[in-house]
Amino acid sequence: MANTQNPQGNHDPAGNTQMFRAFVDEGPQGGRRQASSGGGPRIGLILGVVAAVAIVAAVAWLAFK
Protein backbone atom coordinates (compact mmCIF):
# COMPACT_ATOMS: atom_id res chain seq x y z
CA MET A 1 0.00 0.00 0.00
CA ALA A 2 1.48 3.35 -1.01
CA ASN A 3 1.81 6.24 1.38
CA THR A 4 -0.23 8.91 -0.42
CA GLN A 5 0.13 11.60 2.25
CA ASN A 6 3.93 11.73 2.21
CA PRO A 7 5.48 10.25 -0.93
CA GLN A 8 9.07 10.45 0.41
CA GLY A 9 8.22 7.94 3.12
CA ASN A 10 9.17 10.33 5.93
CA HIS A 11 6.76 10.15 8.83
CA ASP A 12 5.68 13.59 10.13
CA PRO A 13 4.06 13.22 13.55
CA ALA A 14 3.74 17.02 13.89
CA GLY A 15 1.46 17.09 10.84
CA ASN A 16 -0.77 14.44 12.35
CA THR A 17 -0.85 16.35 15.65
CA GLN A 18 -1.80 19.55 13.85
CA MET A 19 -4.63 17.82 12.04
CA PHE A 20 -5.82 16.28 15.30
CA ARG A 21 -5.75 19.62 17.09
CA ALA A 22 -7.72 21.23 14.25
CA PHE A 23 -10.28 18.44 14.57
CA VAL A 24 -10.48 18.81 18.36
CA ASP A 25 -10.76 22.60 18.14
CA GLU A 26 -13.79 22.23 15.87
CA GLY A 27 -15.49 19.75 18.22
CA PRO A 28 -16.22 21.94 21.26
CA GLN A 29 -17.90 24.65 19.17
CA GLY A 30 -20.60 22.20 18.17
CA GLY A 31 -20.75 20.97 21.77
CA ARG A 32 -21.34 24.47 23.00
CA ARG A 33 -24.21 24.91 20.60
CA GLN A 34 -25.72 21.65 21.75
CA ALA A 35 -25.27 22.60 25.40
CA SER A 36 -27.15 25.86 24.89
CA SER A 37 -30.05 23.98 23.31
CA GLY A 38 -29.92 21.50 26.23
CA GLY A 39 -31.48 24.14 28.49
CA GLY A 40 -34.98 22.98 27.56
CA PRO A 41 -34.91 19.71 29.52
CA ARG A 42 -33.21 21.49 32.41
CA ILE A 43 -36.01 24.07 32.58
CA GLY A 44 -38.55 21.27 32.43
CA LEU A 45 -36.84 19.53 35.34
CA ILE A 46 -36.90 22.72 37.43
CA LEU A 47 -40.58 23.30 36.66
CA GLY A 48 -41.34 19.67 37.55
CA VAL A 49 -39.63 20.02 40.93
CA VAL A 50 -41.49 23.27 41.65
CA ALA A 51 -44.80 21.65 40.71
CA ALA A 52 -44.05 18.63 42.92
CA VAL A 53 -43.27 20.88 45.89
CA ALA A 54 -46.48 22.85 45.29
CA ILE A 55 -48.54 19.64 45.16
CA VAL A 56 -46.97 18.30 48.35
CA ALA A 57 -47.59 21.64 50.06
CA ALA A 58 -51.22 21.64 48.93
CA VAL A 59 -51.77 18.06 50.14
CA ALA A 60 -50.15 18.89 53.50
CA TRP A 61 -52.30 22.02 53.83
CA LEU A 62 -55.47 20.04 53.10
CA ALA A 63 -54.41 17.30 55.54
CA PHE A 64 -53.94 19.74 58.41
CA LYS A 65 -57.00 21.84 57.63
Rosetta blueprint (number, residue, H / E / L):
1 M L
2 A L
3 N L
4 T L
5 Q L
6 N L
7 P L
8 Q L
9 G L
10 N L
11 H L
12 D L
13 P H
14 A H
15 G H
16 N H
17 T H
18 Q H
19 M H
20 F H
21 R H
22 A H
23 F H
24 V H
25 D H
26 E H
27 G H
28 P H
29 Q H
30 G H
31 G H
32 R H
33 R H
34 Q H
35 A H
36 S H
37 S H
38 G L
39 G H
40 G H
41 P H
42 R H
43 I H
44 G H
45 L H
46 I H
47 L H
48 G H
49 V H
50 V H
51 A H
52 A H
53 V H
54 A H
55 I H
56 V H
57 A H
58 A H
59 V H
60 A H
61 W H
62 L H
63 A H
64 F H
65 K L
